[in-house]
Amino acid sequence: MPFVTATVQFQGIGASPGVAVGHAFVLDAKKVRTPKVRLDLKEVDGEVLRFKTAITLSDKQLEDLKDKLSTGAENEHGLILEAHRMMLHDPMFLVEVTRLIKEETINAEWAVRRVCRRLRHQFDNLEDEYFRERKSDIEFVADRIVRNLMGEVVDQELEVPVGAIIVAHDISPADAAMLVKTGKVGAFVTDLGGQTSHTAIVARARDVPAVVGLGKAADAIRAGDTVAVDGRRGLVLVNPPEEQLALFRETMRRQLANEAIALKTAELPSVTIDGVRVRLNGNIEFADEIPSLLAHGAEGIGLYRTEFLFLDRPAAPTEEEHYQAYKAVLEAMGDRPVTIRTLDLGADKVPGKAREKEINPALGLRAIRYCLQHREVFRAQLRALLRASVHGNLKVMFPMVSGVSELREARSELEACRSELSRQGVPMGRRFQVGIMVETPSAAWIADRLAQEADFFSIGTNDLIQYSLAIDRQNRDVAYLYRPMHLSILRMVQHIVGAAKGAGIPVSMCGEMAGDASATLVLLALGLDEFSMTSGQIPTVKRIIRSVSMTEAKAVFEKAMHLTTAEEIERFVKAEMDRRFATLE
């Protein structure tokens, strides 16, 4: 009797948009069984030496991988691996493992796992998803050390068939980087991870669909199974019937067609049929996202997040490390504008400082507040930005500004750094524009005053919406209340844009709402000068803008503003979008 495969459906987190169908390539990343051995006192010194040898070997492996993966502007894989190297040499980690070996007379493998477990628990208590995800880095580093202690094979190169769906419990940054480098991966499917895991970041940078956080999918999927992946909806189907596969393949066909159009229209301006010009920029975290941005028609970078420089390390980055990172991005973008956001982390996450657990980190000492209380961290970044300004078209913006005094104080610190560098004879570029993220209700409602002292506004809708509607969008119980089309949000954006226009400064939007094609007509009508989004969102938004007039967009917006509830507005705008752009993906 033939074996019949049943369709299995998994719902996870859509980490990188796109649809893929292919055969499963299951990564067998079984955890090494850690031996637990009690040592004789005479064996302790030798065990410490064995641990140090494994650290040296692990460091050499990561250095070799970094050299292999870091080419040209694509150096952020190398930065992640460099962060892992720094974790290897973290004094706290080294001292604690050595202490356990000596005081409890246990073998190095056991000591490494115990210290790793303790560090992971500390990360579990962090509020921010991005930083909770970094606990996996601790696990990857510990696993490398243990494998080297036991003489296991590390960083084995894999022969992956073209279009394979990579299925794993979790994927290390090194493995993810090597896999996408081959250009053969159809999609990633992992049990662990979130929107900010390394797999998600690498997948988005290379436009590879990815679904993460699936729980136990890797146990259920066998090598060779037919797998359909929807990276936008977070859906994974295993051995689906032919009719479902046909739908997925049709979606893939349309996406490829849209991609072909995008590549052909990348150089065309984003302008309405009645001549209104809107600039479309990209949001990035890593420089290796730049080729994809440019291929999809980005005219610049509207948001370059600098937080990755502070991750997975025992001390804050030096001025030189900041400078080299910014220089690479500015040179890769040529004369296109690059808007770099200064540090947007909380006090509980910046390395090298005493970390106090905050009751509510989202509303605590973070972003510009943190920088103004820790001037040495802020000044290192500002000096690096001033030095890097000779390499391209730089713009700088400060996050989470809540009032005029914060903006004045930040600008004053920037000018102090400029004067200091000038006295030292350090080359700097011409004066660049300095703006702010408008993402707090207080900044929104005094936007007219802030517009007198900022060179531009960038509306950060992610925080603005959750602060204005008093909801945590990571909380599943209230996430349904996160509605960008809420009347209060539309009115607030309208007020911010009006204040900017009144002062004659440009205003952009860099939150998720900017790349949501269903909101494009509304945002166009509001009068934004620039939208900034991920690379894959640019072509669809551009096609919408090039297909309508500002008169049409304003008519839709005015009708929407006469409605009351978010649901009513969403239904109306969706109906208008469907009527005009039903064929767009």
N, C-alpha and C positions, 0 to 999 in steps of 0.2 A: 504493500500500500504506500503510495507516494506521500512524502512529508509536505503538509500544507502550512504555509506561513500565514499567520494572522496579522492584520494591521494593528499596530500599537501607536498610540498618540501620546506625545509628551508636551506639556506646556512649561516653558521656561521664561527667561528674560531675553527679549530681543536686544542683542548687544551691538550688532552691525547689520544694517538693512540689506535686503537683497534676497533673492530666491535661488536655490540650487537643488539639483537632483543628482544623486550619484551613489556609488557603492561605498559602504562603510569601511574605513581603514581604522581599526581599533588599536589605539596605543596601549600597550600592556605596561602600565607604569605601576606595577605592584610595589607596595611599600616594602623596603628591605626589613626583614625581621631583625630587630636589634638585639644582639646578644647582651646578657647581663651577667657580668663576672665580678666576683670579689677578688681583689688582688692581695698578694703578700706585700708587706711593706717594702721588701727589696725590689718589687716589680714597679713601684710607683714612678720612680724617675724615668724609667724606660717607657712607661705608658704616656707620661707627659711629652716626652720626645716624639713618640708615635703620633700624638695629637698634633704637635707643631708641624710635623712632616706632612700630615694630611692637609693642614691649613695651607702650607706652601704649595702643595700639589694642586689644591682647589683653586688657589689664586692664579697659578700658571694656566690652568685650564680656562678660567674666565678671561684672562688676558688674551689667550689665543683665540677664543671665540669672539671677543670684542674686535680684534684685528680683522677677523674673517668677515664679520657682519657690518662693520662700520666703514662705509665708502661714501665719499663726497658729503652731500647734505644729509644723507641717511645715517646720522650718527646717534640717534636716540636709543636704538637697540644697544649701542655701546654704552650709553649713559646708564641704562638700566643694569647692564652687566657690571659696570663700574660701581654702581650702588651696592650690588651683591659683593663685590670685592671689599668694599668699605665695611660691610657687615661682618665679613670674615675677620677683619682686623679691629672690630669694635672692642676697646679695652674691657668693657663690662662683660661682654660675651666670653672673651679669652680668659679673663681672671676668674669668672664664675665656673667655667668648665674645669679649669686647672685646679681650683679650690675643691671641687667635688672629687676629682681624681685623687688628690692628696689626702683630704680630710676623711672622705668616706671610703677610700681605697676601692673605687669602682673603675671599670674599664672606660675608655674614652667614648665609645659609641653610646653607652648608657648615659654618661654625663652630658654629652651633646644633646641627646633627646630630652633629658630632664630640663636643661636650660631653655631649649626651644619651646617646650610645653609651657614653661612659666612666661616667656615672652609673648607667646600666642594669647594667653589669657589676658595679658595687659591690653592687647589690641582688641580683644573681644569687647572691652568696656568702652571703646571709643564710639562717639556718637556718629561721626561722619563715615558714610559708606566707603568713600575713597580710601580712607586710612584703615578701616577694618579689612579691606581687601589686601593691604600690604602685609598682613600676617602670613599670607601664602609665601611671600618672599623669604620670610624666616624659615619656613618649612623647606623651601627649595634649597636654601643655603645649607641647612642642617643635613638634608638628605644627601647632598653632594659630599659633605665631609664624611658622613657615615659610610657611603659607598666607597669612597677612597680608603677609609680605614679598613674596609673589608675586602679590598681588591676587586670590587665590582667594576663593570664597564660603565663609563660615564660619557655622555654626549655622543651616543652612537648615531651615525648618519643613517637616515631611512630612505628607502626607495619608494616613493609615493606615486601611485598611478595618477595620471592627469584627471582632474575633476573629482578626486576622492573626497569623501566627507570624513574629516578627521574627528574621531569619537574618542573621548578620554574622560577620566575622572577629573583631572585638571592638567593643564599644560604649563610647563615652566616658560618664563620669558625667552630663555635660550632656544627651547624647542619650537615655540611659536614663531620666533624670528627666523630660524633656519627653515621651517616649513614654508612660510610665505615667500621666502627668498627663492625657492624653487619655481614659483609661479604655477604650481600644479594643484594647489588646494582648491577644492570647490566650496567648502564651508567648514566651520568649526562647530562642534557640539560637545559641551562639557557639563559635568554634573555640578561643579563648583563655579564660583565667579559671579560677578555682577557687571554693571555698566562700566565700572572703572577698573576691572581686572586687566592684567596685562594682555590676556588673550583678546579681550574686547578692544583694547587700544590698538593692538597690532592689526587686528582684523579691519577695524575702521580705517586705519592708515592705508591699507592696501585694497580697500573696497571688497573684502571677502565677507560674505554673509556669516553671521555667528549667532548662536543661541547658547546661553550659559545658564547656570543655576537650575539645571534640570533634575537634580537629586540623584536618581539611580539609573539614568538612561544608559550609562556605559556598561552596566551589568546586564541590561536587557538586549542591547544591540550586538549582533554577531558580525564578525568580519564578512564582508560580501553582501550584507543585507542592503536592499534598496532603501535609501533614506532621502526624504524630501524635507528641505529646510526653508522656513520663512523667517528671515532675520529681523523683519520689522515687527511681526506679531509674536515672535518668540515661540513659534510652532514647529514641532518636529514630528514627522510621520514616518514610521518604519514599515516597510513592505506594504505601501498603500495600494489599493486597487487601481487598475489602469485608468479609470475615469478621473480619479484624483491626480494621478501622475500627469495626465493630459492637461489638467488645469494648471498645475505647477509649471509644466513645460511651456505652456502658452504664456504664462506670466514671465518666464525667463526670456522667451522670444521677444515679448514687448519691451522688457527691460534692456535687452541687447540692442533693440531697434532705437530705443530712447537714448542709450549710451552712444550709439553711432551718430545720432542727431546732435547729441551734446558735444561730441568731439568736433563735428563739423561747424557748430554754431558757437564754439567756445570763444572765438574772437569777436563775435557780434555784440554790440552794446545792448544793455538791458534798458530798453526805452519803449514807452507805450506808443500805441498807434497815433496818438495826438501829440507826441514829441516830448513827454516828460521822462527825464533821465533818472534812473536809480542805479546806484553802484551796488554790486553784489560781491561781498567779501567772504572769506572763510574763517572758521574758528579752528585753531590747532592747539595741540599740546606738544607735539614732536615735529622736528624738522622733516622727517621722512613722510609727513602728510603733504608737503608742499607740491611734489610732482602731480599728485592726484588733484589737488586744488587747481593748479594751473591748467591741467588737462580738461577740467570741467568748467573752466571759464571764470575762475575767481579773479577779481581785479586787484585784490590786495588781501591782507590779513586784518580782519576786524577785531579779532581777539586772540592773542597769544598768551596762553596761561603759563605762568612761570613756576607753578608750585612743584612740578616734577623735580626741579633742581634741589628741593629740600627733602625729598623722600628717601627712605631707606638708608639713612646715614647718621653717624653719631654727632656730627657738627654741621652748622649752617654752611652753605657754599661760600667760597671766597669771592672776592671781587673779580678775580681773574676767571674763575669758573663761570660766573654770570656773564662776563664780557665775551668769552669764547662762544657760549651758547647763543647770545644775541647777535653776535657778528655772523655766525653761520646762517641764521635765518634771514638777516637783512641782506647778506650777499646773495643768498639763493633767490630772493625776491627782486633783486635788481632795483629799478626805480619805483616799483609798486609800493604803496604805503603799507607799513607794518605797525599795527597798534599793539603795544605790549602792556599788559596789565601788571602792576606791581603786586607783590605778595598778597595772596588772599587765603591765609591760613589763620587758625586760632592758636592761642598760647599753648594749648595742650598738644600741638602737633609739630611745632618748629623745633628741629633738633638742636642740641647743645645748650638748652635752657632747662631750668627746673620746671617740670611739667606738673601743673596742678589741675586736677579734674574739675571741670566747670559744670555747674548744675545744668546750664543751658548754653552749650557752646555756640549755637547759631546766633544767639543774641549777646554773646560775651565779648571777650578781648580777642578780636580777630581783624584781619584785613588792615585797613588804614589805622584803626585804633591800636592794633598791635605794633605796627611800624612806628607810630609816633611815641610809643612807650619804650621801644627798643631801637634807638636811633642807630646803633652800630650795624644792626642787620639791615635797616632801611638804607643807610648811607652806602653800604657795600653795593646794593642793587642800583641805587641812583648813580653812583660814580661809574658803574659798569655801563649803564644805559647811556650816559653822556659820552663815554669813550666809544661805545659802539655806534653812536650816531653818525660817525664819519663813513660808515659802511653802507648806508642806505637811507630810505625815506621813513624815518622813525616818527611815531606818535606814542605818547605815554598816557595811560589813564590810571587813576586811583580808584580802588574798589570800596564799596560800602560807605561812601561819604554820606553823612547825615546832616551836615550843616556847613555853613560858609567858613567857620573858623578852622575846621579840619582841612578844607581845601587850601586856605591861606597858609596854614602851618606846613602842609606837605610841599606846597610850592616854595615856601621859604627855605625848607631843607634842600630842595633841588637846587635852588640858586646858590645856597652856601656851598654845595658840592661843586657847582660850576665854577665859582670863584676860586675854590681851593685847587681844582685841576688847572685852572688858568694860571695861577701863581706858580704851579709846579711845571708849567710848560707842556702839559699833556694835550695832545691833539683832540679836538672835539669838532663835531659837525655844526651846521648852522642851528639856530634855535628851532626846536621842534614844538609842535602843538601839544598842549597838556590838557587833558580832559578828565571827566569823571564817569564812573558807572552810576547811573541813576537806578538804584535797586532798593531804596528804602522809601516808605511813604513820606517821611519828613523831607527827603531831598526832592521828591516829586512835587510836594506842595509849596516848596520855596524855589522851584526851578527857575523862576524869573530872576531871583537874586543870584543864584549859582551861575546862571547864564552870563552874568556880568563879569565873572571872574574865571570861567572855564572856557577853553578854546573849542570844545565840542562836548556833546553828550553821547553816551552809549547806554541804551536802556537794557538792563539785565532783568529780563522778565521772570527768570526762574525764581529768584529771591523776591522780586517785587510782588509777584502774585502770591507767594506763600506768606509773606509778611502782611500784605494788605488783607488777605482773606483769613488770616490767623489759622493756617493749617500747615501741618507737616506732610509734605507729599510722599515721604517715605513710610508714613504710618498708614497701613492698609485700611484702617477703620475710617479714616477721614480723607484718603487720597481722592475719592470721588468728588470732593469739593474743590479740587484744583482745576479751575475752569478759566482758561485764558480769555474766553469770550464773555466773562462776567461783565455786566454793564459798568461796574465800578472800575474795572481794569481798563476798559476801553476809554472811559472818561479820563482816567488818570494819564494814560498814554497821550490822549488828545491834549491834555493840559501841558504835559512835558514838551511835546512837539511845538505847541503854540508859544511856550516860553522861549524855546530855542530860536524859533523863527523870528520872534519879536526882537531878540538880541542879535540876530544875524549870524548865528553859529550853526554848524551842521549837527544833525542828530541821527544816530543809527540805532539799530536794535541787534543785540548779539545773543539773546536768550533763545531757548528752543522754539519759541513762538515764531521767530524770524524765519526759520526753515520749514515751518508747517505750511504746506501748499494750500491747505483749506483756509488759512488766515491771510493769504497774500492779497486778495482784493481789499480786505479791510485795512491792512497795514499800508497798502498803496494809497488808499483814500486818506489815511491819517497824515500823509505828507512826509514820511520818513525819507531821508536822503540816501541812507545806506541800510542794507540788510546784511547780516553776517551769520553764516551757517556752516554745516559740514559740507564737504565737497559733493557728496552724492545728492544733496538737496538742491544744488544750484541750478542744474539744467531745467528741472520742472518749474521752479519759481521763475526762472528767466522766460520760459515759454509762455507762462501765464501773463507776465508783465508785457511781453511783446505782442500778446494777442488781444489786449483790451485797451480801452481809452481811460484816461483819468476821470472823464465824465461818467462813464459806466461805473467805475469803482466807487465814486462818490455817491452815485444814486443808490447802490447796494448798501453802502455804509449808512446813509441817512435813514433808509428804511429799517435797518438793523437797530439803529439807536432809538427808534420809536417802540421797540419791543422791551420787555421787562426782565424776564429770567434768562439765565445763561443757556438753558435748554432751548428756549424759543429762538434766541439769537443763533445758536449753533445749527438748529434745523433749517432756519431760513438761509443762512450763509452757505451751508452744505448744498441746499437745493439749487442755489444760484450758481455755485461752482460746478455741480454735476451737469446743469443745463448747458454751461458754456464749455466745460473741459472734461467731459465724460471719458475721453480716450487717453487722458494723461495718467501715467502711473505715479 
